[in-house]
Amino acid sequence: MEKRAFIKSYGCQMNVYDATRMADQLRAAGFRVVDEAEGADLVLLNTCHIREKAAEKVYSELGRLKGAVGASGEPTMIGVAGCVAQAEGEEIIRRQPRVDFVVGPQAYHHLPDLIAEAGKGAKPVATDLDEDKFEHLARPNRRSVTARGVTSFLTVQEGCDKFCAFCVVPYTRGAEVSRPMADVMDEALQLVDGGVREITLLGQNVNAYHGADGKGGTVTLAGLIDRLAGIEGLARIRFTTSHPNDMGEDLVLAHRDQPKLMPYLHLPVQAGSDRVLKAMNRKHTAARYSELIARIREARPDLALSGDFIVGFPGESDEDFEATMTLVREVNYASAYSFKYSPRPGTPAASREDQVPAEVASERLQRLQALLTAQQKAFNAGCVGRRVPVLLEKAGRRSDQLVGRSPYLQPVHVPASAGAIGDIVEVAITAAEGNSLFGEVVSERSAAA
């Protein structure tokens, strides 16, 4: 009987990408990857450790899985992967003995071996950060790529050397490592061959990419984008997440010169107060960030900007928070993510004694989110009456709709008669509701456009 496996991912886009590669590993090991945990012979939780609640969700989910049974009638095998696995290792099995194996984000190429060991009664833990998993992973096959649809993530860089005072990534993902350009190109070609039209390049600090060029040198992210743009059939390129300190001039100019690079940039600042930024170990100032934004917008005037913000960082005063609000008003974001500071064990900020009271942080977060929401609504409303190219991605909730994405990453709902999934169509935007746009097709562009 064919065994079934279910993967549940939490957190960032890199976990989504990792889940697709783990699915490839499981298929090669004889599993059929399914969309629900019920009846699965293996459940793999691909975890995130960025915020405290994310980790607790994992333990809550493990509690619900205690009595799970596979289609064969045997107890479901349970694995924990990702950054919580890396950070807590054997503690997970101690806290939840029902877990059969643990695998960190740099070791999931060992999945088949871990499953085999667990099947013999062992409780293996693989959290080695020294290996390069990409050296051991087979290229995605056409079958697995086709299942991903017309858009795909592609990890090109992992790890972080920045050591922001609030962040666990350097401890769970390791030092910054860039994949060789040839490997990235090979995988991109495989994705496009499988029908992918848009690729989002991923990295903890993706714009720190410096992959080997095969000639004894390295290539920057801008250089990689330029080479990827030469792939016939690849219509759109995006990248995330960036650090302001790694935004080189060549990448700024790529937004001006490379038409396949979408006019959307996620560039986290975290705070608008220089005092807080220094405490965070961000190594940039609010003024430097603003100057960078001005340069990028000069290169690409229609750029939609996204960011990340943390409020209630230890020691943050009312004046510090107001500096963040001022920066947000000056920059004017199309979208953003904002969170209350959450102490992560082992990070420098977690041991500080000047923690901001929860109720103060909550009030600040509400004010910030109200401002960011108003800016997002204004940006979306400003698209009404415009014509934008939309990549059709999937069926809508209604049978008479399709949903695609604008160049600015907004969901756009169009009539089902607009075209086929994978087409890029010109859409006249007629309405903006919530986070989505609605429109009518003006003209259909070539599927290879």
C-alpha positions as CSV (number, residue, x, y, z in Angstrom):
1,M,0.0,0.0,0.0
2,E,1.3,3.4,-1.0
3,K,2.1,5.5,2.1
4,R,0.8,9.0,2.5
5,A,2.7,12.0,3.8
6,F,1.4,15.5,4.9
7,I,3.6,18.5,5.3
8,K,2.4,21.5,7.3
9,S,4.6,24.7,7.1
10,Y,4.7,27.7,9.4
11,G,6.3,31.1,8.9
12,C,8.3,32.4,6.0
13,Q,8.5,31.8,2.3
14,M,11.7,29.9,2.7
15,N,9.8,27.3,4.7
16,V,7.3,27.1,1.8
17,Y,10.3,26.4,-0.6
18,D,11.8,23.9,1.9
19,A,8.5,22.1,2.0
20,T,8.5,21.7,-1.7
21,R,11.9,20.2,-1.7
22,M,11.1,17.9,1.3
23,A,8.0,16.8,-0.7
24,D,10.4,15.8,-3.5
25,Q,12.4,13.8,-1.0
26,L,9.3,12.0,0.3
27,R,8.1,11.1,-3.2
28,A,11.5,9.6,-3.9
29,A,11.1,7.6,-0.7
30,G,7.8,6.2,-1.9
31,F,5.3,8.5,-0.3
32,R,2.4,10.2,-1.9
33,V,2.2,13.8,-0.6
34,V,-1.4,14.7,0.4
35,D,-3.2,17.9,1.5
36,E,-4.5,16.8,4.9
37,A,-3.1,15.2,8.0
38,E,-6.1,12.8,8.5
39,G,-5.1,9.3,7.5
40,A,-1.5,10.3,6.7
41,D,1.2,7.7,7.5
42,L,3.7,10.5,8.1
43,V,3.1,14.1,9.3
44,L,6.0,16.5,9.0
45,L,5.7,19.9,10.7
46,N,8.0,22.4,9.1
47,T,8.4,25.0,11.8
48,C,9.3,28.6,12.4
49,H,11.1,30.1,15.4
50,I,10.9,33.8,14.6
51,R,8.1,34.6,17.1
52,E,7.2,32.9,20.4
53,K,3.6,32.1,19.4
54,A,4.8,30.3,16.3
55,A,6.8,27.8,18.4
56,E,3.9,27.3,20.8
57,K,1.6,26.6,17.9
58,V,3.9,23.7,17.0
59,Y,3.7,22.1,20.4
60,S,-0.1,22.6,20.4
61,E,-0.3,20.8,17.0
62,L,1.9,18.0,18.3
63,G,-0.5,17.5,21.2
64,R,-3.4,17.1,18.7
65,L,-1.5,14.6,16.7
66,K,-0.8,12.2,19.7
67,G,-3.5,9.7,18.6
68,A,-3.1,10.1,14.9
69,V,-3.4,6.9,12.8
70,G,-2.3,6.3,9.2
71,A,-4.3,4.7,6.5
72,S,-2.6,1.4,7.3
73,G,-4.0,1.5,10.9
74,E,-0.5,2.0,12.4
75,P,0.3,5.1,14.4
76,T,1.2,8.1,12.2
77,M,4.9,8.8,12.1
78,I,5.6,12.4,13.2
79,G,8.6,14.5,12.3
80,V,9.5,18.1,13.2
81,A,11.5,20.1,10.7
82,G,12.6,23.7,10.4
83,C,13.9,26.3,12.8
84,V,12.2,25.1,16.0
85,A,13.7,21.7,15.2
86,Q,17.1,23.4,14.9
87,A,16.8,25.4,18.0
88,E,15.4,22.8,20.4
89,G,16.5,19.5,18.9
90,E,16.2,16.7,21.4
91,E,14.1,18.9,23.7
92,I,11.2,18.4,21.3
93,I,11.3,14.6,21.7
94,R,11.6,15.0,25.5
95,R,8.7,17.4,25.6
96,Q,6.6,15.4,23.1
97,P,7.7,11.7,23.1
98,R,5.3,11.0,20.3
99,V,7.7,12.7,17.9
100,D,9.7,10.2,15.9
101,F,12.4,12.3,14.4
102,V,13.7,15.9,14.3
103,V,15.4,17.5,11.3
104,G,16.9,21.0,11.0
105,P,16.6,23.2,7.9
106,Q,20.0,22.4,6.6
107,A,19.6,18.6,7.0
108,Y,16.4,17.7,5.2
109,H,18.3,15.8,2.5
110,H,18.6,13.2,5.2
111,L,14.8,12.7,5.4
112,P,14.7,9.2,3.8
113,D,17.4,7.9,6.3
114,L,15.7,9.5,9.3
115,I,12.4,7.9,8.3
116,A,14.0,4.5,8.0
117,E,15.7,4.9,11.4
118,A,12.5,6.0,13.0
119,G,10.7,3.0,11.5
120,K,13.1,0.8,13.4
121,G,12.3,2.5,16.7
122,A,15.1,5.1,16.9
123,K,14.5,8.8,17.6
124,P,17.0,10.4,15.3
125,V,17.8,14.1,15.5
126,A,19.6,15.8,12.6
127,T,20.5,19.4,13.2
128,D,24.0,19.7,11.5
129,L,24.6,23.2,10.1
130,D,27.9,22.4,8.4
131,E,26.6,20.5,5.4
132,D,25.2,22.1,2.3
133,K,21.9,20.3,1.7
134,F,21.8,21.6,-1.9
135,E,24.8,19.5,-2.8
136,H,22.8,16.4,-1.9
137,L,19.3,17.2,-3.2
138,A,18.3,15.9,-6.6
139,R,16.9,18.5,-9.1
140,P,13.1,18.8,-9.0
141,N,11.5,16.7,-11.6
142,R,8.8,18.0,-14.0
143,R,6.0,16.2,-12.1
144,S,6.8,18.0,-8.8
145,V,7.4,21.3,-10.5
146,T,4.0,21.1,-12.4
147,A,2.2,20.6,-9.1
148,R,3.5,24.0,-7.8
149,G,1.6,26.0,-10.4
150,V,2.8,29.0,-12.4
151,T,4.7,30.8,-9.6
152,S,7.5,29.3,-7.5
153,F,10.0,30.2,-4.8
154,L,13.7,29.5,-5.4
155,T,16.1,29.7,-2.5
156,V,19.4,31.2,-3.6
157,Q,20.9,32.3,-0.2
158,E,20.5,31.0,3.3
159,G,21.7,32.1,6.7
160,C,22.6,35.5,8.2
161,D,25.7,37.2,9.5
162,K,23.9,40.3,10.7
163,F,23.1,39.2,14.3
164,C,20.2,41.6,14.9
165,A,19.7,41.6,18.7
166,F,16.1,40.3,18.4
167,C,16.6,37.5,15.8
168,V,17.3,33.8,16.0
169,V,18.1,33.2,12.3
170,P,21.9,33.2,12.7
171,Y,21.5,30.4,15.3
172,T,18.9,28.3,13.4
173,R,20.0,28.8,9.8
174,G,23.7,29.4,10.3
175,A,26.1,31.8,8.5
176,E,25.3,33.4,5.1
177,V,25.8,30.9,2.2
178,S,25.0,31.6,-1.4
179,R,24.3,28.8,-4.0
180,P,26.5,28.7,-7.1
181,M,25.0,30.6,-10.0
182,A,25.0,27.5,-12.2
183,D,22.9,25.5,-9.6
184,V,20.4,28.3,-9.4
185,M,20.1,28.6,-13.2
186,D,19.7,24.8,-13.5
187,E,16.8,24.8,-11.0
188,A,15.2,27.9,-12.6
189,L,15.3,26.2,-16.0
190,Q,13.7,23.1,-14.6
191,L,11.0,25.3,-13.0
192,V,10.3,27.1,-16.3
193,D,10.3,23.8,-18.2
194,G,7.5,22.7,-15.7
195,G,5.4,25.7,-16.5
196,V,6.5,28.3,-13.9
197,R,6.2,31.9,-15.2
198,E,7.3,33.8,-12.1
199,I,10.1,33.0,-9.8
200,T,10.7,34.7,-6.4
201,L,14.3,34.4,-5.3
202,L,14.6,33.7,-1.5
203,G,17.2,34.3,1.1
204,Q,17.3,35.5,4.7
205,N,19.4,38.3,3.3
206,V,18.8,37.6,-0.4
207,N,20.5,40.8,-1.6
208,A,23.7,39.6,0.1
209,Y,23.9,36.9,-2.6
210,H,27.4,36.3,-3.9
211,G,27.2,33.0,-5.7
212,A,30.2,31.4,-7.4
213,D,30.1,32.2,-11.2
214,G,32.1,29.1,-12.2
215,K,35.0,31.2,-13.3
216,G,36.7,31.8,-10.0
217,G,34.7,34.8,-9.1
218,T,31.2,35.6,-7.8
219,V,28.1,37.2,-9.1
220,T,25.8,39.6,-7.2
221,L,22.0,39.3,-7.0
222,A,21.7,41.9,-9.7
223,G,23.9,39.8,-12.0
224,L,21.9,36.7,-11.2
225,I,18.7,38.5,-12.0
226,D,20.2,39.6,-15.3
227,R,21.1,36.0,-16.2
228,L,17.7,34.6,-15.1
229,A,16.0,37.2,-17.2
230,G,17.5,35.6,-20.3
231,I,15.4,32.4,-19.7
232,E,12.8,32.2,-22.4
233,G,9.3,31.7,-20.9
234,L,10.2,33.2,-17.5
235,A,8.1,36.4,-17.4
236,R,8.6,37.7,-13.9
237,I,11.3,37.9,-11.3
238,R,11.0,38.9,-7.6
239,F,13.2,38.6,-4.6
240,T,12.8,38.7,-0.8
241,T,13.9,39.4,2.0
242,S,16.5,42.2,1.7
243,H,18.6,44.1,4.2
244,P,19.2,47.8,3.6
245,N,23.0,47.4,4.1
246,D,23.2,45.0,1.2
247,M,21.3,47.1,-1.3
248,G,24.1,47.7,-3.9
249,E,23.9,50.3,-6.6
250,D,23.7,47.5,-9.3
251,L,20.6,46.2,-7.6
252,V,19.1,49.6,-7.4
253,L,19.7,50.1,-11.1
254,A,18.3,46.6,-11.9
255,H,14.9,48.0,-10.9
256,R,15.3,50.6,-13.7
257,D,16.9,48.5,-16.3
258,Q,15.4,45.0,-16.0
259,P,11.8,44.8,-17.2
260,K,11.3,41.3,-15.8
261,L,12.1,42.4,-12.3
262,M,8.8,43.4,-10.8
263,P,8.4,46.9,-9.2
264,Y,7.9,45.6,-5.7
265,L,10.5,45.6,-3.0
266,H,10.3,44.2,0.5
267,L,13.0,46.2,2.5
268,P,12.6,45.9,6.3
269,V,13.7,48.9,8.4
270,Q,12.3,47.6,11.8
271,A,12.2,51.0,13.5
272,G,12.5,54.7,12.7
273,S,14.5,55.6,15.8
274,D,18.3,55.6,15.5
275,R,18.7,54.8,19.2
276,V,16.5,51.7,18.8
277,L,18.2,50.7,15.5
278,K,21.5,50.8,17.2
279,A,20.2,48.7,20.1
280,M,18.8,46.3,17.5
281,N,22.3,46.1,15.9
282,R,20.8,47.0,12.5
283,K,23.9,49.0,11.5
284,H,21.9,51.6,9.5
285,T,20.2,54.8,10.4
286,A,16.7,56.0,9.6
287,A,18.2,58.7,7.4
288,R,20.3,56.2,5.5
289,Y,17.3,54.1,4.9
290,S,15.3,57.0,3.6
291,E,18.1,58.1,1.3
292,L,18.2,54.5,-0.1
293,I,14.4,54.5,-0.7
294,A,14.8,57.8,-2.5
295,R,17.5,56.4,-4.8
296,I,15.4,53.3,-5.6
297,R,12.3,55.3,-6.3
298,E,14.3,57.6,-8.6
299,A,15.4,54.5,-10.5
300,R,11.8,53.0,-10.5
301,P,9.2,55.7,-9.8
302,D,6.2,53.2,-9.7
303,L,7.9,51.0,-7.1
304,A,5.6,49.5,-4.4
305,L,7.5,49.3,-1.1
306,S,6.9,46.8,1.7
307,G,8.6,46.7,5.1
308,D,8.9,45.0,8.5
309,F,8.4,46.8,11.8
310,I,9.0,45.7,15.4
311,V,7.3,47.8,18.1
312,G,8.0,47.6,21.9
313,F,11.7,46.7,21.5
314,P,13.4,46.8,24.9
315,G,14.0,50.4,25.9
316,E,11.7,51.9,23.2
317,S,10.4,55.2,24.4
318,D,7.3,57.2,23.3
319,E,9.7,59.4,21.3
320,D,11.3,56.4,19.7
321,F,8.0,55.0,18.6
322,E,6.9,58.4,17.2
323,A,10.1,58.4,15.1
324,T,8.9,55.1,13.6
325,M,5.5,56.7,12.8
326,T,7.2,59.6,11.2
327,L,9.4,57.4,9.0
328,V,6.3,55.4,7.9
329,R,4.5,58.6,6.9
330,E,7.5,59.8,5.0
331,V,8.1,56.5,3.1
332,N,4.4,55.7,2.5
333,Y,4.3,51.9,2.2
334,A,2.1,49.9,-0.2
335,S,2.1,47.0,2.4
336,A,4.0,46.1,5.5
337,Y,4.3,43.5,8.3
338,S,4.3,44.7,11.9
339,F,4.7,42.9,15.2
340,K,5.2,43.3,18.9
341,Y,8.7,42.5,20.1
342,S,8.8,38.9,21.3
343,P,11.9,37.7,23.3
344,R,13.6,34.8,21.7
345,P,15.8,32.7,24.0
346,G,19.5,33.1,23.3
347,T,19.3,36.5,21.6
348,P,20.9,39.5,23.2
349,A,17.6,41.5,23.5
350,A,15.9,38.8,25.5
351,S,18.1,39.3,28.5
352,R,17.6,43.1,28.7
353,E,15.9,44.4,31.8
354,D,14.1,47.3,30.1
355,Q,11.4,45.3,28.5
356,V,8.4,47.4,27.3
357,P,5.1,46.6,29.1
358,A,2.9,44.4,27.0
359,E,-0.1,46.8,27.1
360,V,2.2,49.7,25.9
361,A,3.5,47.6,23.0
362,S,0.0,46.6,22.1
363,E,-1.3,50.2,22.0
364,R,1.7,51.2,19.8
365,L,1.1,48.3,17.5
366,Q,-2.5,49.2,17.0
367,R,-1.6,52.7,16.1
368,L,1.2,51.6,13.7
369,Q,-1.0,49.0,12.0
370,A,-3.8,51.6,11.6
371,L,-1.4,53.9,9.7
372,L,0.0,51.0,7.6
373,T,-3.5,49.8,6.7
374,A,-4.5,53.3,5.6
375,Q,-1.5,53.5,3.4
376,Q,-2.1,50.1,1.8
377,K,-5.8,51.0,1.2
378,A,-4.7,54.3,-0.4
379,F,-2.2,52.5,-2.6
380,N,-4.8,50.0,-3.8
381,A,-7.4,52.7,-4.4
382,G,-4.8,54.5,-6.5
383,C,-4.7,51.6,-8.8
384,V,-8.4,51.9,-9.7
385,G,-8.7,53.3,-13.3
386,R,-5.2,52.0,-14.2
387,R,-4.3,49.2,-16.6
388,V,-1.9,46.6,-15.2
389,P,-0.6,43.3,-16.5
390,V,-1.8,40.4,-14.4
391,L,-0.4,36.9,-14.3
392,L,-3.3,34.5,-13.9
393,E,-2.5,32.0,-11.2
394,K,-5.5,30.1,-10.0
395,A,-9.3,29.7,-9.9
396,G,-11.1,32.1,-7.7
397,R,-13.5,31.2,-4.9
398,R,-16.4,31.8,-7.3
399,S,-16.7,29.6,-10.4
400,D,-16.8,32.6,-12.7
401,Q,-13.5,34.1,-11.4
402,L,-9.8,33.7,-11.8
403,V,-7.2,35.3,-9.6
404,G,-3.8,36.6,-10.6
405,R,-1.2,39.0,-9.3
406,S,-0.4,42.5,-10.4
407,P,3.3,43.6,-10.7
408,Y,2.9,45.0,-7.2
409,L,1.9,41.6,-5.8
410,Q,-1.7,42.5,-5.2
411,P,-4.3,39.7,-5.8
412,V,-6.5,40.7,-8.8
413,H,-9.9,39.1,-9.5
414,V,-11.0,38.9,-13.1
415,P,-13.7,37.0,-15.0
416,A,-13.0,33.4,-15.7
417,S,-13.2,34.2,-19.4
418,A,-10.0,36.3,-19.1
419,G,-7.7,33.6,-20.2
420,A,-5.9,30.5,-19.1
421,I,-3.9,30.0,-15.9
422,G,-0.3,31.1,-16.8
423,D,-1.4,33.8,-19.2
424,I,-0.5,37.4,-18.6
425,V,-3.5,39.7,-19.5
426,E,-3.9,43.4,-19.5
427,V,-6.5,44.4,-16.9
428,A,-8.4,47.6,-16.3
429,I,-8.8,47.9,-12.5
430,T,-12.4,48.8,-11.6
431,A,-12.4,48.4,-7.8
432,A,-10.3,47.9,-4.7
433,E,-11.7,46.0,-1.8
434,G,-9.7,45.0,1.3
435,N,-6.4,43.6,0.1
436,S,-7.6,42.7,-3.4
437,L,-8.3,44.4,-6.7
438,F,-11.0,43.7,-9.3
439,G,-10.9,44.3,-13.0
440,E,-11.9,43.6,-16.5
441,V,-9.6,42.3,-19.2
442,V,-8.6,44.8,-21.8
443,S,-6.4,42.6,-24.0
444,E,-4.7,39.3,-23.7
445,R,-1.0,39.1,-24.0
446,S,1.0,36.2,-25.3
447,A,1.5,33.3,-22.9
448,A,5.2,33.8,-23.5
449,A,5.1,37.5,-22.7
